[in-house]
Amino acid sequence: MASPPFMQLYVADFLADTQHLTTEETGAYLLILMTMWRAGGNLPHDLKVLSRTARLSGRSWSNAWKRLGPLFVITEGHVTQKRLAKEFEKAVQKNALRVSSGARGGAAKALKSKEPPPSNASLLPEHLLQTSDIRKKKPVSSPSQPLQASLLADASETVPSKKEKEAEFGAFYAAFPRKAARGAAETAYWRARKGASAEVLLAGAHRYAALRKGEDPKYTKYPATWLNGTCWLDEAVGGSGAAGSGEDATTPDLWVWRLEAFHHGNAEEDVEPGYWQDKWGPAPGQTGCLVPNEAQAIFRRRHPLAAAGGGQP
């Protein structure tokens, strides 16, 4: 079955849905959606196929799919997108109606002119066939809504009420070990909710609170920093921070904080970006480096662009 002549893009919904994606991930998302449309509304659930479609490979694809995966629906060996599938079906039905109407009109004209009816009706883009009245009735999406439906999400999905949203975020904020910058935390929370459920974020906050219990609070992340870094994806740290080091289980988190301070700076602790402090020991890549491999792996997962920039650490 041939795909409809064009795919409708709801720009406001798309921008709202992809705020948490990098430029590379946004491009990969569009490539998958457009290929999915041309393929009939779905693609095989094969990560190799999806990787080639997104034009990404290796670690770049692995990191991107962690964020892109929740935007799709996987059923019976195929991957699709809820609203894309609905819009595709609607477009196919409209095309069929136009073909049928064109054929009937051609047949009626042929009876008068004694000419054979055309074999098929021309398929015009939908936007050229819509009247101004129909266009006026289309709902306009506002990009300012924090829980807006995704670019291709079902518009009929229920959006939580203000009271429900306050209760949901309140539970997360109460569980998080550091209460600071609540406004920024709430903004980051609803951005994170586009790719993770409330239960996942709450469970991550509890794990982090248990990890930081009894530790120096100045190394505990702000909730917005934790959310923007997708730290709920980090596995719970167990055992020593580095083999044979004798350091406790919080050491990787402390070293991740130091790596982030080196790359991005930390105004609260007066740490300038690009300066590896002597008290931290040799920098990564140098002889005698104390940074655990686990901490470096976590940093690379959270900040792939900074980690790929080269240089030390």
ZADO-1210 file (C-alpha; in nm, 4 decimals, padded with zeros to 6 digits):
<atoms>
<atom x="00.0000" y="00.0000" z="00.0000" code="MET" pos="1"/>
<atom x="00.1409" y="00.3362" z="-00.1062" code="ALA" pos="2"/>
<atom x="00.1815" y="00.5963" z="00.1653" code="SER" pos="3"/>
<atom x="-00.0320" y="00.9138" z="00.1583" code="PRO" pos="4"/>
<atom x="00.1317" y="01.2050" z="-00.0275" code="PRO" pos="5"/>
<atom x="00.2393" y="01.3984" z="00.2819" code="PHE" pos="6"/>
<atom x="00.2752" y="01.3655" z="00.6588" code="MET" pos="7"/>
<atom x="00.1145" y="01.6356" z="00.8688" code="GLN" pos="8"/>
<atom x="00.3440" y="01.7912" z="01.1299" code="LEU" pos="9"/>
<atom x="00.2007" y="01.9536" z="01.4422" code="TYR" pos="10"/>
<atom x="00.4855" y="02.1928" z="01.5131" code="VAL" pos="11"/>
<atom x="00.3782" y="02.3120" z="01.8604" code="ALA" pos="12"/>
<atom x="00.3281" y="01.9556" z="01.9840" code="ASP" pos="13"/>
<atom x="00.6577" y="01.8467" z="01.8316" code="PHE" pos="14"/>
<atom x="00.8549" y="02.1236" z="02.0026" code="LEU" pos="15"/>
<atom x="00.6889" y="02.0513" z="02.3372" code="ALA" pos="16"/>
<atom x="00.7547" y="01.6790" z="02.3073" code="ASP" pos="17"/>
<atom x="01.1220" y="01.7067" z="02.2116" code="THR" pos="18"/>
<atom x="01.2432" y="01.9644" z="02.4646" code="GLN" pos="19"/>
<atom x="01.4361" y="01.6940" z="02.6490" code="HIS" pos="20"/>
<atom x="01.6111" y="01.5671" z="02.3334" code="LEU" pos="21"/>
<atom x="01.9431" y="01.6829" z="02.1945" code="THR" pos="22"/>
<atom x="01.9673" y="01.8160" z="01.8394" code="THR" pos="23"/>
<atom x="02.1024" y="01.4803" z="01.7237" code="GLU" pos="24"/>
<atom x="01.8214" y="01.2882" z="01.8962" code="GLU" pos="25"/>
<atom x="01.5579" y="01.5230" z="01.7517" code="THR" pos="26"/>
<atom x="01.6874" y="01.4597" z="01.4008" code="GLY" pos="27"/>
<atom x="01.6902" y="01.0840" z="01.4613" code="ALA" pos="28"/>
<atom x="01.3302" y="01.1010" z="01.5868" code="TYR" pos="29"/>
<atom x="01.2152" y="01.2835" z="01.2712" code="LEU" pos="30"/>
<atom x="01.3968" y="01.0386" z="01.0425" code="LEU" pos="31"/>
<atom x="01.2265" y="00.7420" z="01.2106" code="ILE" pos="32"/>
<atom x="00.8834" y="00.9088" z="01.1938" code="LEU" pos="33"/>
<atom x="00.9167" y="00.9994" z="00.8261" code="MET" pos="34"/>
<atom x="01.0441" y="00.6540" z="00.7319" code="THR" pos="35"/>
<atom x="00.7639" y="00.4979" z="00.9358" code="MET" pos="36"/>
<atom x="00.5087" y="00.7065" z="00.7446" code="TRP" pos="37"/>
<atom x="00.6474" y="00.6024" z="00.4058" code="ARG" pos="38"/>
<atom x="00.6545" y="00.2381" z="00.5174" code="ALA" pos="39"/>
<atom x="00.2824" y="00.2333" z="00.5941" code="GLY" pos="40"/>
<atom x="00.2654" y="00.3517" z="00.9547" code="GLY" pos="41"/>
<atom x="00.5094" y="00.1154" z="01.1260" code="ASN" pos="42"/>
<atom x="00.8569" y="-00.0373" z="01.1101" code="LEU" pos="43"/>
<atom x="00.9963" y="-00.3746" z="01.2217" code="PRO" pos="44"/>
<atom x="01.0954" y="-00.3822" z="01.5882" code="HIS" pos="45"/>
<atom x="01.4594" y="-00.4364" z="01.4958" code="ASP" pos="46"/>
<atom x="01.7089" y="-00.2038" z="01.6626" code="LEU" pos="47"/>
<atom x="01.9543" y="-00.2509" z="01.3760" code="LYS" pos="48"/>
<atom x="01.6912" y="-00.1360" z="01.1263" code="VAL" pos="49"/>
<atom x="01.5937" y="00.1562" z="01.3480" code="LEU" pos="50"/>
<atom x="01.9595" y="00.2477" z="01.3964" code="SER" pos="51"/>
<atom x="02.0155" y="00.2651" z="01.0208" code="ARG" pos="52"/>
<atom x="01.6939" y="00.4627" z="00.9799" code="THR" pos="53"/>
<atom x="01.8094" y="00.7155" z="01.2427" code="ALA" pos="54"/>
<atom x="02.1591" y="00.7228" z="01.0846" code="ARG" pos="55"/>
<atom x="02.3207" y="00.6618" z="01.4221" code="LEU" pos="56"/>
<atom x="02.5344" y="00.3750" z="01.5473" code="SER" pos="57"/>
<atom x="02.7265" y="00.2523" z="01.8472" code="GLY" pos="58"/>
<atom x="02.7066" y="00.4484" z="02.1700" code="ARG" pos="59"/>
<atom x="02.5341" y="00.7436" z="01.9990" code="SER" pos="60"/>
<atom x="02.2434" y="00.5180" z="01.8986" code="TRP" pos="61"/>
<atom x="02.2325" y="00.3400" z="02.2342" code="SER" pos="62"/>
<atom x="02.2102" y="00.6696" z="02.4244" code="ASN" pos="63"/>
<atom x="01.9562" y="00.8134" z="02.1802" code="ALA" pos="64"/>
<atom x="01.7249" y="00.5095" z="02.1973" code="TRP" pos="65"/>
<atom x="01.7008" y="00.5389" z="02.5765" code="LYS" pos="66"/>
<atom x="01.5178" y="00.8682" z="02.5218" code="ARG" pos="67"/>
<atom x="01.3428" y="00.7854" z="02.1945" code="LEU" pos="68"/>
<atom x="01.2127" y="00.4404" z="02.2894" code="GLY" pos="69"/>
<atom x="00.9401" y="00.5655" z="02.5288" code="PRO" pos="70"/>
<atom x="00.7970" y="00.7846" z="02.2488" code="LEU" pos="71"/>
<atom x="00.7003" y="00.4784" z="02.0429" code="PHE" pos="72"/>
<atom x="00.4606" y="00.1852" z="02.0832" code="VAL" pos="73"/>
<atom x="00.5881" y="-00.1690" z="02.0265" code="ILE" pos="74"/>
<atom x="00.3326" y="-00.4394" z="01.9317" code="THR" pos="75"/>
<atom x="00.3651" y="-00.7799" z="01.7650" code="GLU" pos="76"/>
<atom x="00.7156" y="-00.7271" z="01.6323" code="GLY" pos="77"/>
<atom x="00.6508" y="-00.3809" z="01.4995" code="HIS" pos="78"/>
<atom x="00.7160" y="-00.0313" z="01.6302" code="VAL" pos="79"/>
<atom x="00.4815" y="00.2583" z="01.5612" code="THR" pos="80"/>
<atom x="00.3685" y="00.5851" z="01.7143" code="GLN" pos="81"/>
<atom x="00.0153" y="00.6190" z="01.8472" code="LYS" pos="82"/>
<atom x="-00.0881" y="00.9380" z="01.6729" code="ARG" pos="83"/>
<atom x="00.1116" y="00.8691" z="01.3569" code="LEU" pos="84"/>
<atom x="-00.0782" y="00.5426" z="01.3163" code="ALA" pos="85"/>
<atom x="-00.4101" y="00.7228" z="01.3645" code="LYS" pos="86"/>
<atom x="-00.3210" y="01.0047" z="01.1229" code="GLU" pos="87"/>
<atom x="-00.1979" y="00.7541" z="00.8656" code="PHE" pos="88"/>
<atom x="-00.5238" y="00.5587" z="00.8780" code="GLU" pos="89"/>
<atom x="-00.7255" y="00.8803" z="00.8433" code="LYS" pos="90"/>
<atom x="-00.5159" y="00.9906" z="00.5453" code="ALA" pos="91"/>
<atom x="-00.5605" y="00.6544" z="00.3717" code="VAL" pos="92"/>
<atom x="-00.9380" y="00.6683" z="00.4222" code="GLN" pos="93"/>
<atom x="-00.9584" y="01.0254" z="00.2885" code="LYS" pos="94"/>
<atom x="-00.7537" y="00.9321" z="-00.0161" code="ASN" pos="95"/>
<atom x="-00.9846" y="00.6374" z="-00.0809" code="ALA" pos="96"/>
<atom x="-01.2892" y="00.8645" z="-00.0584" code="LEU" pos="97"/>
<atom x="-01.1337" y="01.1139" z="-00.2975" code="ARG" pos="98"/>
<atom x="-01.0500" y="00.8367" z="-00.5441" code="VAL" pos="99"/>
<atom x="-01.4042" y="00.7042" z="-00.5227" code="SER" pos="100"/>
<atom x="-01.5610" y="01.0493" z="-00.5635" code="SER" pos="101"/>
<atom x="-01.3329" y="01.1307" z="-00.8553" code="GLY" pos="102"/>
<atom x="-01.4201" y="00.8058" z="-01.0279" code="ALA" pos="103"/>
<atom x="-01.7951" y="00.8679" z="-00.9877" code="ARG" pos="104"/>
<atom x="-01.7607" y="01.2236" z="-01.1173" code="GLY" pos="105"/>
<atom x="-01.5588" y="01.1070" z="-01.4147" code="GLY" pos="106"/>
<atom x="-01.8149" y="00.8411" z="-01.4959" code="ALA" pos="107"/>
<atom x="-02.1010" y="01.0941" z="-01.4891" code="ALA" pos="108"/>
<atom x="-01.9088" y="01.3283" z="-01.7162" code="LYS" pos="109"/>
<atom x="-01.8304" y="01.0413" z="-01.9521" code="ALA" pos="110"/>
<atom x="-02.2020" y="00.9662" z="-01.9945" code="LEU" pos="111"/>
<atom x="-02.2507" y="01.3171" z="-02.1316" code="LYS" pos="112"/>
<atom x="-01.9406" y="01.3302" z="-02.3455" code="SER" pos="113"/>
<atom x="-01.9403" y="00.9600" z="-02.4348" code="LYS" pos="114"/>
<atom x="-01.5802" y="00.9411" z="-02.3238" code="GLU" pos="115"/>
<atom x="-01.4409" y="00.6613" z="-02.1006" code="PRO" pos="116"/>
<atom x="-01.4060" y="00.7574" z="-01.7342" code="PRO" pos="117"/>
<atom x="-01.0579" y="00.8216" z="-01.5962" code="PRO" pos="118"/>
<atom x="-00.8914" y="00.5178" z="-01.4412" code="SER" pos="119"/>
<atom x="-00.8096" y="00.7014" z="-01.1200" code="ASN" pos="120"/>
<atom x="-00.8598" y="01.0356" z="-00.9529" code="ALA" pos="121"/>
<atom x="-00.5655" y="01.2600" z="-00.8877" code="SER" pos="122"/>
<atom x="-00.4502" y="01.2615" z="-00.5278" code="LEU" pos="123"/>
<atom x="-00.4227" y="01.6206" z="-00.4117" code="LEU" pos="124"/>
<atom x="-00.2542" y="01.7137" z="-00.0829" code="PRO" pos="125"/>
<atom x="-00.5076" y="01.7329" z="00.1958" code="GLU" pos="126"/>
<atom x="-00.4326" y="02.0973" z="00.2744" code="HIS" pos="127"/>
<atom x="-00.5361" y="02.1973" z="-00.0826" code="LEU" pos="128"/>
<atom x="-00.8740" y="02.0290" z="-00.0435" code="LEU" pos="129"/>
<atom x="-00.9682" y="02.1748" z="00.2934" code="GLN" pos="130"/>
<atom x="-01.2025" y="02.4713" z="00.3067" code="THR" pos="131"/>
<atom x="-01.1328" y="02.7718" z="00.5255" code="SER" pos="132"/>
<atom x="-01.4179" y="02.6652" z="00.7575" code="ASP" pos="133"/>
<atom x="-01.2562" y="02.3274" z="00.8202" code="ILE" pos="134"/>
<atom x="-00.9225" y="02.4909" z="00.8915" code="ARG" pos="135"/>
<atom x="-01.0793" y="02.7238" z="01.1453" code="LYS" pos="136"/>
<atom x="-01.2180" y="02.4290" z="01.3384" code="LYS" pos="137"/>
<atom x="-00.8754" y="02.2701" z="01.3895" code="LYS" pos="138"/>
<atom x="-00.7592" y="02.2999" z="01.7513" code="PRO" pos="139"/>
<atom x="-00.4445" y="02.5021" z="01.8043" code="VAL" pos="140"/>
<atom x="-00.1908" y="02.3457" z="02.0422" code="SER" pos="141"/>
<atom x="-00.0031" y="02.5667" z="02.2859" code="SER" pos="142"/>
<atom x="00.3682" y="02.4824" z="02.3329" code="PRO" pos="143"/>
<atom x="00.3596" y="02.6269" z="02.6841" code="SER" pos="144"/>
<atom x="00.1665" y="02.3362" z="02.8368" code="GLN" pos="145"/>
<atom x="00.4131" y="02.1241" z="03.0379" code="PRO" pos="146"/>
<atom x="00.2294" y="01.7966" z="02.9858" code="LEU" pos="147"/>
<atom x="00.1309" y="01.8455" z="02.6274" code="GLN" pos="148"/>
<atom x="00.0605" y="01.5385" z="02.4163" code="ALA" pos="149"/>
<atom x="00.3557" y="01.4327" z="02.2051" code="SER" pos="150"/>
<atom x="00.3993" y="01.5187" z="01.8396" code="LEU" pos="151"/>
<atom x="00.2159" y="01.2023" z="01.7466" code="LEU" pos="152"/>
<atom x="00.0469" y="01.1178" z="02.0755" code="ALA" pos="153"/>
<atom x="-00.3244" y="01.0596" z="02.1001" code="ASP" pos="154"/>
<atom x="-00.4853" y="01.3997" z="02.1524" code="ALA" pos="155"/>
<atom x="-00.7631" y="01.2385" z="02.3516" code="SER" pos="156"/>
<atom x="-00.5294" y="01.1226" z="02.6301" code="GLU" pos="157"/>
<atom x="-00.6201" y="01.2538" z="02.9703" code="THR" pos="158"/>
<atom x="-00.3998" y="01.5344" z="03.1018" code="VAL" pos="159"/>
<atom x="-00.3656" y="01.5400" z="03.4839" code="PRO" pos="160"/>
<atom x="-00.5476" y="01.8188" z="03.6641" code="SER" pos="161"/>
<atom x="-00.3558" y="02.0935" z="03.8413" code="LYS" pos="162"/>
<atom x="-00.4250" y="01.9321" z="04.1797" code="LYS" pos="163"/>
<atom x="-00.3039" y="01.5917" z="04.0572" code="GLU" pos="164"/>
<atom x="00.0136" y="01.7458" z="03.9134" code="LYS" pos="165"/>
<atom x="00.0858" y="01.9279" z="04.2397" code="GLU" pos="166"/>
<atom x="00.0402" y="01.6062" z="04.4359" code="ALA" pos="167"/>
<atom x="00.2610" y="01.4073" z="04.1980" code="GLU" pos="168"/>
<atom x="00.5478" y="01.6542" z="04.2017" code="PHE" pos="169"/>
<atom x="00.5050" y="01.7074" z="04.5766" code="GLY" pos="170"/>
<atom x="00.5630" y="01.3361" z="04.6385" code="ALA" pos="171"/>
<atom x="00.8812" y="01.3429" z="04.4308" code="PHE" pos="172"/>
<atom x="01.0109" y="01.6608" z="04.5960" code="TYR" pos="173"/>
<atom x="00.9415" y="01.5238" z="04.9439" code="ALA" pos="174"/>
<atom x="01.1392" y="01.2069" z="04.8650" code="ALA" pos="175"/>
<atom x="01.4379" y="01.3860" z="04.7131" code="PHE" pos="176"/>
<atom x="01.7269" y="01.4311" z="04.9589" code="PRO" pos="177"/>
<atom x="01.7950" y="01.7985" z="04.8796" code="ARG" pos="178"/>
<atom x="01.5177" y="02.0608" z="04.8941" code="LYS" pos="179"/>
<atom x="01.6380" y="02.3553" z="04.6842" code="ALA" pos="180"/>
<atom x="01.5322" y="02.5601" z="04.3786" code="ALA" pos="181"/>
<atom x="01.1817" y="02.4160" z="04.3795" code="ARG" pos="182"/>
<atom x="01.0718" y="02.6145" z="04.0728" code="GLY" pos="183"/>
<atom x="01.3568" y="02.4853" z="03.8586" code="ALA" pos="184"/>
<atom x="01.2998" y="02.1376" z="03.9994" code="ALA" pos="185"/>
<atom x="00.9335" y="02.1395" z="03.8969" code="GLU" pos="186"/>
<atom x="01.0156" y="02.2563" z="03.5442" code="THR" pos="187"/>
<atom x="01.2787" y="01.9847" z="03.5097" code="ALA" pos="188"/>
<atom x="01.0404" y="01.7258" z="03.6557" code="TYR" pos="189"/>
<atom x="00.7687" y="01.7752" z="03.3942" code="TRP" pos="190"/>
<atom x="01.0282" y="01.7764" z="03.1211" code="ARG" pos="191"/>
<atom x="01.1585" y="01.4433" z="03.2510" code="ALA" pos="192"/>
<atom x="00.8038" y="01.3055" z="03.2710" code="ARG" pos="193"/>
<atom x="00.7863" y="01.3060" z="02.8921" code="LYS" pos="194"/>
<atom x="01.0282" y="01.0133" z="02.8900" code="GLY" pos="195"/>
<atom x="00.9682" y="00.8472" z="03.2284" code="ALA" pos="196"/>
<atom x="00.6710" y="00.7590" z="03.4481" code="SER" pos="197"/>
<atom x="00.6008" y="00.9145" z="03.7871" code="ALA" pos="198"/>
<atom x="00.6748" y="00.5798" z="03.9516" code="GLU" pos="199"/>
<atom x="01.0195" y="00.5560" z="03.7885" code="VAL" pos="200"/>
<atom x="01.1171" y="00.9087" z="03.8944" code="LEU" pos="201"/>
<atom x="00.9895" y="00.8583" z="04.2483" code="LEU" pos="202"/>
<atom x="01.1764" y="00.5278" z="04.2832" code="ALA" pos="203"/>
<atom x="01.4925" y="00.6966" z="04.1554" code="GLY" pos="204"/>
<atom x="01.4534" y="00.9781" z="04.4113" code="ALA" pos="205"/>
<atom x="01.4212" y="00.7217" z="04.6926" code="HIS" pos="206"/>
<atom x="01.7341" y="00.5376" z="04.5725" code="ARG" pos="207"/>
<atom x="01.9304" y="00.8591" z="04.5582" code="TYR" pos="208"/>
<atom x="01.8090" y="00.9620" z="04.9040" code="ALA" pos="209"/>
<atom x="01.9260" y="00.6284" z="05.0452" code="ALA" pos="210"/>
<atom x="02.2616" y="00.6690" z="04.8690" code="LEU" pos="211"/>
<atom x="02.3194" y="01.0153" z="05.0154" code="ARG" pos="212"/>
<atom x="02.2025" y="00.9360" z="05.3679" code="LYS" pos="213"/>
<atom x="02.4670" y="01.0413" z="05.6190" code="GLY" pos="214"/>
<atom x="02.6913" y="01.1935" z="05.3514" code="GLU" pos="215"/>
<atom x="02.8149" y="01.5499" z="05.3092" code="ASP" pos="216"/>
<atom x="02.5076" y="01.7395" z="05.1792" code="PRO" pos="217"/>
<atom x="02.7118" y="01.9787" z="04.9669" code="LYS" pos="218"/>
<atom x="02.7801" y="01.6923" z="04.7256" code="TYR" pos="219"/>
<atom x="02.4110" y="01.6055" z="04.6978" code="THR" pos="220"/>
<atom x="02.2700" y="01.7192" z="04.3647" code="LYS" pos="221"/>
<atom x="01.9947" y="01.9745" z="04.3297" code="TYR" pos="222"/>
<atom x="01.6731" y="01.8079" z="04.2118" code="PRO" pos="223"/>
<atom x="01.6798" y="01.9986" z="03.8794" code="ALA" pos="224"/>
<atom x="02.0394" y="01.8905" z="03.8156" code="THR" pos="225"/>
<atom x="01.9510" y="01.5312" z="03.8958" code="TRP" pos="226"/>
<atom x="01.6492" y="01.5361" z="03.6637" code="LEU" pos="227"/>
<atom x="01.8217" y="01.7133" z="03.3750" code="ASN" pos="228"/>
<atom x="02.1015" y="01.4560" z="03.3938" code="GLY" pos="229"/>
<atom x="01.8499" y="01.1657" z="03.3658" code="THR" pos="230"/>
<atom x="02.0083" y="01.0284" z="03.6819" code="CYS" pos="231"/>
<atom x="01.7103" y="00.8014" z="03.7481" code="TRP" pos="232"/>
<atom x="01.8624" y="00.5770" z="03.4778" code="LEU" pos="233"/>
<atom x="02.1743" y="00.5192" z="03.6881" code="ASP" pos="234"/>
<atom x="02.1862" y="00.1829" z="03.8544" code="GLU" pos="235"/>
<atom x="02.2147" y="00.1739" z="04.2320" code="ALA" pos="236"/>
<atom x="02.5805" y="00.1777" z="04.3323" code="VAL" pos="237"/>
<atom x="02.6918" y="-00.1238" z="04.5290" code="GLY" pos="238"/>
<atom x="03.0242" y="-00.2325" z="04.6731" code="GLY" pos="239"/>
<atom x="03.3366" y="-00.0220" z="04.6709" code="SER" pos="240"/>
<atom x="03.3799" y="00.2720" z="04.4373" code="GLY" pos="241"/>
<atom x="03.6931" y="00.1284" z="04.2773" code="ALA" pos="242"/>
<atom x="03.8411" y="-00.2151" z="04.2959" code="ALA" pos="243"/>
<atom x="04.0837" y="-00.2432" z="04.5834" code="GLY" pos="244"/>
<atom x="04.0475" y="00.1240" z="04.6802" code="SER" pos="245"/>
<atom x="03.8625" y="00.0636" z="05.0052" code="GLY" pos="246"/>
<atom x="03.6384" y="00.3671" z="04.9334" code="GLU" pos="247"/>
<atom x="03.2712" y="00.3542" z="05.0325" code="ASP" pos="248"/>
<atom x="02.9696" y="00.3182" z="04.8026" code="ALA" pos="249"/>
<atom x="02.9194" y="00.6950" z="04.7662" code="THR" pos="250"/>
<atom x="03.2605" y="00.7512" z="04.6103" code="THR" pos="251"/>
<atom x="03.1411" y="00.7223" z="04.2445" code="PRO" pos="252"/>
<atom x="02.8773" y="00.9885" z="04.3049" code="ASP" pos="253"/>
<atom x="03.1373" y="01.2229" z="04.4580" code="LEU" pos="254"/>
<atom x="03.3712" y="01.1702" z="04.1627" code="TRP" pos="255"/>
<atom x="03.0874" y="01.2282" z="03.9148" code="VAL" pos="256"/>
<atom x="03.0248" y="01.5587" z="04.0929" code="TRP" pos="257"/>
<atom x="03.3938" y="01.6492" z="04.0506" code="ARG" pos="258"/>
<atom x="03.3933" y="01.5580" z="03.6810" code="LEU" pos="259"/>
<atom x="03.0825" y="01.7703" z="03.6250" code="GLU" pos="260"/>
<atom x="03.2383" y="02.0586" z="03.8190" code="ALA" pos="261"/>
<atom x="03.5506" y="02.0349" z="03.6021" code="PHE" pos="262"/>
<atom x="03.3574" y="02.0451" z="03.2749" code="HIS" pos="263"/>
<atom x="03.0796" y="02.2858" z="03.3684" code="HIS" pos="264"/>
<atom x="03.1979" y="02.4663" z="03.6833" code="GLY" pos="265"/>
<atom x="03.0084" y="02.5007" z="04.0106" code="ASN" pos="266"/>
<atom x="02.9382" y="02.8522" z="04.1341" code="ALA" pos="267"/>
<atom x="02.8166" y="02.7314" z="04.4740" code="GLU" pos="268"/>
<atom x="03.1517" y="02.5704" z="04.5533" code="GLU" pos="269"/>
<atom x="03.3545" y="02.8336" z="04.3607" code="ASP" pos="270"/>
<atom x="03.4852" y="02.5771" z="04.1119" code="VAL" pos="271"/>
<atom x="03.5763" y="02.7204" z="03.7731" code="GLU" pos="272"/>
<atom x="03.5210" y="02.5121" z="03.4568" code="PRO" pos="273"/>
<atom x="03.8347" y="02.3601" z="03.3082" code="GLY" pos="274"/>
<atom x="04.0256" y="02.3491" z="03.6385" code="TYR" pos="275"/>
<atom x="04.1086" y="02.0076" z="03.7870" code="TRP" pos="276"/>
<atom x="04.1849" y="02.0733" z="04.1523" code="GLN" pos="277"/>
<atom x="04.5108" y="01.9372" z="04.2934" code="ASP" pos="278"/>
<atom x="04.3359" y="01.7957" z="04.6003" code="LYS" pos="279"/>
<atom x="04.1483" y="01.5551" z="04.3721" code="TRP" pos="280"/>
<atom x="04.4711" y="01.3859" z="04.2711" code="GLY" pos="281"/>
<atom x="04.5877" y="01.3102" z="03.9141" code="PRO" pos="282"/>
<atom x="04.3313" y="01.3782" z="03.6420" code="ALA" pos="283"/>
<atom x="04.1784" y="01.0935" z="03.4377" code="PRO" pos="284"/>
<atom x="04.4280" y="00.9620" z="03.1873" code="GLY" pos="285"/>
<atom x="04.7239" y="01.0476" z="03.4085" code="GLN" pos="286"/>
<atom x="04.9293" y="00.8039" z="03.6138" code="THR" pos="287"/>
<atom x="04.7825" y="00.7420" z="03.9589" code="GLY" pos="288"/>
<atom x="04.4323" y="00.8703" z="03.8726" code="CYS" pos="289"/>
<atom x="04.1875" y="00.8004" z="04.1578" code="LEU" pos="290"/>
<atom x="03.8642" y="00.8447" z="03.9604" code="VAL" pos="291"/>
<atom x="03.6781" y="00.5097" z="03.9584" code="PRO" pos="292"/>
<atom x="03.5894" y="00.3655" z="03.6195" code="ASN" pos="293"/>
<atom x="03.2281" y="00.3490" z="03.7328" code="GLU" pos="294"/>
<atom x="03.2198" y="00.7258" z="03.7919" code="ALA" pos="295"/>
<atom x="03.3698" y="00.7935" z="03.4502" code="GLN" pos="296"/>
<atom x="03.1093" y="00.5646" z="03.2885" code="ALA" pos="297"/>
<atom x="02.8261" y="00.7454" z="03.4664" code="ILE" pos="298"/>
<atom x="02.9641" y="01.0823" z="03.3564" code="PHE" pos="299"/>
<atom x="02.9910" y="00.9699" z="02.9938" code="ARG" pos="300"/>
<atom x="02.6336" y="00.8415" z="03.0035" code="ARG" pos="301"/>
<atom x="02.4994" y="01.1678" z="03.1453" code="ARG" pos="302"/>
<atom x="02.7127" y="01.4031" z="02.9347" code="HIS" pos="303"/>
<atom x="02.8021" y="01.2287" z="02.6059" code="PRO" pos="304"/>
<atom x="02.8852" y="01.5555" z="02.4306" code="LEU" pos="305"/>
<atom x="03.1247" y="01.6716" z="02.7027" code="ALA" pos="306"/>
<atom x="03.2849" y="01.3266" z="02.7273" code="ALA" pos="307"/>
<atom x="03.3329" y="01.3125" z="02.3502" code="ALA" pos="308"/>
<atom x="03.4980" y="01.6539" z="02.3393" code="GLY" pos="309"/>
<atom x="03.8432" y="01.5094" z="02.3992" code="GLY" pos="310"/>
<atom x="04.1108" y="01.6399" z="02.6336" code="GLY" pos="311"/>
<atom x="04.1579" y="01.5631" z="03.0000" code="GLN" pos="312"/>
<atom x="03.9915" y="01.4668" z="03.2080" code="PRO" pos="313"/>
</atoms>
